[in-house]
Amino acid sequence: MSVTTATYTKPGTIVREGWKALVEQLGIQKATQFVVLLERGKGDSAQEIADYWGDASIDEIHNRVTAWKVKRQFTDHPTGLRAVV
């Protein structure tokens, strides 16, 4: 198990890095829809995220996301592979 050290990052930097990651993974349209949903003010986004991930460590979350991304690359296609969209 690796050790993760917390460091302070300026809010503007986090916002830029987060937006870049969203766009890279979702595309501009879905990333925008995601942000709009969070900004609507309905519910408690931070609580929803905490409820979803529970007590998982950052390493566990990373492993689950990585496994999901790998699984997403395979289908019942005869070759067993498909293009990642």
C-alpha positions in Angstrom: 0.0 0.0 0.0 1.4 3.4 -0.9 1.4 6.4 1.4 -0.3 9.6 0.1 0.9 12.8 1.6 -1.5 15.7 1.7 -0.2 19.1 0.4 -1.9 22.4 0.1 -3.0 23.4 -3.4 -4.5 26.8 -4.2 -8.2 26.6 -5.0 -7.7 28.1 -8.5 -5.2 25.4 -9.3 -7.5 22.6 -8.1 -10.4 24.1 -10.2 -8.2 24.2 -13.4 -6.8 20.7 -12.8 -10.3 19.3 -12.1 -11.8 20.9 -15.1 -9.0 19.6 -17.3 -9.5 16.0 -15.9 -13.3 16.3 -16.4 -12.9 17.4 -20.0 -10.3 14.7 -20.8 -12.5 11.9 -19.3 -16.0 13.1 -20.3 -15.6 15.5 -23.1 -16.6 19.2 -23.0 -20.3 18.6 -23.2 -20.6 16.0 -20.4 -18.1 17.9 -18.2 -20.2 21.0 -18.5 -23.4 19.1 -17.7 -21.7 17.6 -14.6 -20.6 21.1 -13.3 -24.0 22.6 -14.0 -25.6 19.7 -12.0 -23.3 20.4 -9.1 -23.8 24.2 -9.2 -27.6 24.0 -9.2 -27.5 23.8 -5.4 -29.8 20.8 -5.1 -28.7 18.5 -2.4 -25.3 18.3 -0.8 -22.7 17.3 -3.4 -20.0 16.8 -0.9 -22.2 14.5 1.2 -23.3 12.5 -1.9 -19.7 11.9 -2.9 -18.8 10.9 0.7 -21.8 8.5 0.8 -20.8 7.0 -2.5 -17.1 6.4 -1.6 -17.7 5.7 2.1 -14.5 5.1 4.1 -12.5 4.2 1.0 -8.9 5.4 1.0 -7.6 7.4 -1.9 -5.7 4.3 -3.0 -8.9 2.2 -2.9 -10.7 4.8 -4.9 -7.9 4.9 -7.4 -7.9 1.1 -7.7 -11.7 1.0 -8.2 -11.7 3.7 -10.9 -8.7 2.1 -12.7 -10.5 -1.3 -12.6 -13.7 0.3 -13.9 -11.8 1.9 -16.8 -10.1 -1.4 -17.7 -13.4 -3.3 -17.6 -15.0 -0.6 -19.8 -12.5 -1.4 -22.6 -13.8 -5.0 -23.0 -17.2 -6.1 -24.4 -18.7 -9.2 -25.9 -17.4 -8.2 -29.3 -15.8 -11.2 -31.1 -12.4 -9.7 -30.7 -13.0 -9.0 -27.1 -12.0 -5.4 -27.6 -13.7 -2.2 -28.5 -12.7 1.4 -29.0 -12.8 3.4 -25.8 -15.2 6.3 -26.3 
